[in-house]
Amino acid sequence: MDKILVTGANGQLGNELRDIDRSGKYAGRYGFVFTDVAELDITDRAAAVAFAESERPAWIVNAAAYTAVDKAEADARRAELLNAGAVGNLVAAAEAVGAGFVQVSTDYVFDGRIPADRHALTEDDPVGPCSVYGTTKRQGEELALAYPRSFVVRTAWLYSTYGNNFVKTMLRLGAERPELGVVADQWGTPTYAADLAAVILRMIAVTDGEVPGRADGLFGLYHYTDGGVATWCDFAREIMRLGGRKCEVRGITTAEFGAAAPRPAWSVLSKDKIRNAFGVEVPDWHDSLARCIQAL
């Protein structure tokens, strides 16, 4: 039975991967090794390689990252260590044992400007990060893609039943306040981490031959979010509705909100490539949000 080593296992995506393991969907096919900082320091290359050589995973999924976007502006060294240096260490670990590697990236690698034709951004669109977070995540992408047995999966607006995220914050504030201002001039797609976890494991299974003849030439860069387009204001209003909150959500501008790091105005990602390569089904974000709130 092949092993899948997961780093950052205590985060949103890591916990959703744990849930899939517990569900038994891949029982008998994959055994999971879940690690976070207590089990493996991914900023230590020697430790990462030694751990891989001990466990001999067939795949390494890096669900760890420095995700504090505003804090990263004043903490660039730490952000680079986790979002780039650690990726290089895990690539070295994967290479040492011939494992496949999955790196999760972000819409922040783009410049965030709204395209004139408002098209969903493809894997071929030029990047141009405008923040420390985006810059360090792009560095991580480059390190991962230099290894021929790697996937890089860009996602956006991730939430789940685990950790701190926009959905849980809105539900809390919606219970505390009668009114809330939420940004209405940034567009993207809310993405349930459970959906992303399922897609990553499907990519691995397909590459391992689940679909005959589809394993060759699949490695590389992909986008995955849930389906549809929304603003943060749209997202917040749907959270309030599904969560039974009476809080009124009014739209504000990015400038009114204010933040240390620039935010992308356009984070709509095309899923055509990942659909075609892996037969991925992309649920509408409204439906996934309803599943998450029901779980909460």
C-alpha angles and dihedrals in degrees: 000000000000120000126227113203112207122195123195088032094162094061129087097274094038092054091049089053088051089053092053090050090051090049089065094229091136098030111145092016105062133020115203127220109196119198138173131171093296092059102033133015102212091189088069109078096194091051092048093050093045091050091051092048090051097047098033096208120192088212138024117203113193107208092158122104146144099251104167094114098186096038090053090068089070096029101051095144094057092043091052092047092055102032098041114009094048091049090055089050093051092047088054089050092050091047091051092061101026093248127159114247131214120195121187115216139173149241087246089084087078124075090248097228118141110252115236090241093039091229122172107260114253131205087258096057113109118261125224114164116204101193138054089248093053093044094052092046089052089052088053091051091054093050091049095046091052086069108076095215096059140110122202113197117192116203138167144208094015121191138161144157088276132079127347117323144143096271095054092043092052092048090052095046091043089060093047104042137047093213138023135186115223129179113267102177100068118083129200143113127277109232126202108221089220089063092049091049091052091049093050092052091047090053089053094047094048091048089051089059106271087135108044115238095009100097099083119092097000099120118103142066125344140167125224131176130135117272130278136032130269143157121236086254091055089048093050093049091052090049090053092048096048092041093051094241120154093205114129113229116208125189121248133177127255088247091054091050094051123198138184093237126047115254125217114254089201122042100151107136127196115237096190095106096050092043092053097043100044107018089244118179112218114208121210111260092237091059094047092048090053090053092050095048090047088053090049 
